[in-house]
Amino acid sequence: MLADLGRGVYAADFELHYLDETAAYYAREAARAMRELRPPQYLSMAEERLQAEAERVANYLDAATAAPATAAVERELLGRHAAAIISAEDGGAVALMERDALGDLARMYRLLGRVEGGHDLLRAAMGDHVRASGAALVRSCSSSATSAAASASAASAPAASASASTAAASAAASVSASASAEAPREPIAFVERLLSEKAKYDTIVARSFAADRAFGNALNAAFEHFVNLAPRAPEFVSLYMDDRLRRAARGGAGGATGGGNAGAAATAAAGENGEEGVKAERGAVADAEAAGAAAAANAGNSANNGGGDDNEAALDRALVLFRFLQDKDVFERYYKQHLAKRLLLSSGGSSAGGGGGRALCDDAERRVLVRLKTECGYQFTSKLESMFADVRTSRDLGAEWRAHRERAAAAATAAAAAAAAAAGAGPSADVPGAAARSAPAPSTDAPPPVELSVQVLTTGSWPTPVPCACSVPRAVAAARDAFVEFYLAKHGGRRLAWQPGMGSAELRAVFGLASPSSAPRRHELTVSPIQACVLLAFNDAPSAGAGGGSAETLTLSEIAAATGATAHASASATAAAAAGGGGAGPSASSDPAAASASTSFASSTAASGDLKRALQSLACVKGKNVLKKSPAGKDVDDGDTFSVNDAFASRLFKVKIGTVSASRSEAEPERAETRARVDEDRKPQVEAAIVRVMKARRVADHNAIVSEVTRQLAGRFVPPPPLVKKRIESLIEREFLERDAVDRKLYRYLA
């Protein structure tokens, strides 16, 4: 009725009083409800009051009153209490996110969006909570790593009374088997927790916050903040992707070929002027134990993880974490190391003919490579693509090498047959194959036949190989020399630098010869190169008893002398690799002269830590103890003696022997070395960015240069301002830049 008298009369005599009374009423109700109700119940009540007020205005009042009446209710019920609702300990935004209360969060987002600044408060609360919870996750991971390091130190404490080199080797080898098994899982568990948290909050943003882009950006900023609080995050993300890619390869191999990988006896890294490296593998025998593990893993993945589809989804999520990393160049270095191991350890099996598993692995590897290139550009993945090209080239080279050997063998057989026919004699006796323990060899200087599979690697594209301080066995050296002659005949002017530490070996071993009552037991052992050198040393050792009735016994120093694996040789190999720039020069045992010199010196030096770990793996691991150690114990000391365990038996014909305390994650010294290399690689990149900026601007002040250089390099890493300052000073010393004569904060580019 008042509205019929005119809008002015209605507004002055009724609407203003109504709005004041409405605001006062809801202010009293809000104060009471905030004391009595938790935020979810309070918001439910507020939603009901807003709906009731809208219906009241629609039924009884002028339509123009709807907007101010609703605004009054929203202001009193929501606007004045938004901060208290969000920050409440019981039922606030943080509590709801921790309980995954998606419906209550959706109501909170919907209602707070009706008041000014409501979404800003909610978004800030979500970001702060994600940062805090992520920082706690990083601290827990760091404390776990510290506890593991303390346990390792405590375990190695009894060895402190020995000499310095012996104590260091014993400390590295005395970590318990359980700790070694758990260590590689810590990075995987850390990344899986990160991915779980990311998936959780992605769901909250999508379902509760209506996929609001501002909330999504705040979530990404919070994750980027705390992920980079973990100094080892790039390594852990790379390890997680390595684990998933290995699962993909095992899954395919289990169904197609039965799994397993080829062994290697020696590897060479590249030289200069197109010099390439060579990885020589001995044997192409699949490991039945690995096949069983692959089949079990494949079945587990299919049941629990959804098979290959789940691996692909996990890799996609890991690439999201990769986007958050600021030190992408550190990730690239670790990813290159892990990719190299995957390619080298699986390429032998693929070249031998079982291509099903490798095809699946190649598909997964290629998908990751394409996504990394999309994210960071061609420069980021150029070396990774070169590694794949080397593997493809090596497959073709391997086929040519096998054909060459077949032709040479056929020619030698024909020549021997012709000579025998001319002399009226029969064919010569076959030379027996290499074995971990065998009967006395026939009197011949010809080495046993070795099947050699080769990988040719380009220097600079592959990571720096780990030096292997051991002499190349005579049989392998003969096959290596034959390949070098074949390769250099095809590629003149190149130099091959062999790196045995990147390979593995298969040995055919015979046990039970000392017991006339039992039949000999034959096994194929998959071992590392230094383990192969140790086992082959027993073939050349004199028997302790007549007729082979007693096992050969060698002391630790004798084994070190026979294999060249001494502390002195290990240090020399490390120095050679460091001086050669990524393994460009030959290692200490890459040629016969160096090997013999190393061997002659070894008799008066201590055994290397690598040799002690190899002996520990061969003699102290239950079920894999092909050697016997005296006295018994889990540590290897200088006074220990070793002999072939003639009683060794396994239900598997093919036995894979790992290395004690081997972990896929880096130890502290290795991490420090990686960080030093990364820092060195960053210097020329920062300098190049500074020069680009100064070429474009000609004159710029210090802060402008730092800001622009940081922006340009943010895709690979975030350079700290002190690093930029040092590189500017270096460029001034080399006369690329100069300081302004008047304003010392200004720099000028010198053409």
HELIX and SHEET records of a PDB file:
HELIX    1   1 LEU A    2  LEU A    5  5                                   4    
HELIX    2   2 ARG A    7  TYR A   10  1                                   4    
HELIX    3   3 ALA A   11  GLU A   15  3                                   5    
HELIX    4   4 LEU A   16  GLU A   36  1                                  21    
HELIX    5   5 PRO A   39  TYR A   60  1                                  22    
HELIX    6   6 ALA A   63  THR A   65  5                                   3    
HELIX    7   7 ALA A   66  LEU A   77  1                                  12    
HELIX    8   8 GLY A   79  HIS A   81  5                                   3    
HELIX    9   9 ALA A   82  SER A   87  1                                   6    
HELIX   10  10 ALA A   93  GLU A   98  1                                   6    
HELIX   11  11 LEU A  102  LEU A  112  1                                  11    
HELIX   12  12 GLY A  118  SER A  156  1                                  39    
HELIX   13  13 ALA A  157  SER A  161  5                                   5    
HELIX   14  14 ALA A  164  ALA A  173  1                                  10    
HELIX   15  15 ALA A  177  GLU A  182  1                                   6    
HELIX   16  16 ARG A  185  THR A  203  1                                  19    
HELIX   17  17 ILE A  204  SER A  208  3                                   5    
HELIX   18  18 ARG A  213  VAL A  227  1                                  15    
HELIX   19  19 ALA A  233  ALA A  256  1                                  24    
HELIX   20  20 ALA A  288  GLY A  300  1                                  13    
HELIX   21  21 ASN A  301  ASN A  305  3                                   5    
HELIX   22  22 GLY A  307  PHE A  324  1                                  18    
HELIX   23  23 LYS A  328  SER A  351  1                                  24    
HELIX   24  24 GLY A  355  CYS A  376  1                                  22    
HELIX   25  25 TYR A  378  ALA A  423  1                                  46    
HELIX   26  26 ARG A  474  LYS A  490  1                                  17    
HELIX   27  27 PRO A  500  MET A  502  5                                   3    
HELIX   28  28 PRO A  529  ASN A  539  1                                  11    
HELIX   29  29 ALA A  546  GLY A  548  5                                   3    
HELIX   30  30 LEU A  556  THR A  563  1                                   8    
HELIX   31  31 ALA A  567  ALA A  579  1                                  13    
HELIX   32  32 PRO A  592  ALA A  602  1                                  11    
HELIX   33  33 GLY A  609  ALA A  619  1                                  11    
HELIX   34  34 GLU A  668  ARG A  697  1                                  30    
HELIX   35  35 HIS A  702  LEU A  713  1                                  12    
HELIX   36  36 PRO A  721  GLU A  733  1                                  13    
SHEET    1   A 4 LEU A 452  THR A 458  0                                        
SHEET    2   A 4 GLU A 276  ARG A 282 -1                                        
SHEET    3   A 4 ALA A 266  ALA A 270 -1                                        
SHEET    4   A 4 LEU A 496  TRP A 498 -1                                        
SHEET    1   B 3 ALA A 505  PHE A 511  0                                        
SHEET    2   B 3 ARG A 521  VAL A 527 -1                                        
SHEET    3   B 3 LYS A 654  LYS A 656  1                                        
SHEET    1   C 3 THR A 553  THR A 555  0                                        
SHEET    2   C 3 THR A 641  VAL A 644 -1                                        
SHEET    3   C 3 LEU A 627  SER A 630 -1                                        
SHEET    1   D 3 VAL A 699  ASP A 701  0                                        
SHEET    2   D 3 LEU A 746  TYR A 749 -1                                        
SHEET    3   D 3 LEU A 737  ARG A 739 -1                                        
END                                                                             
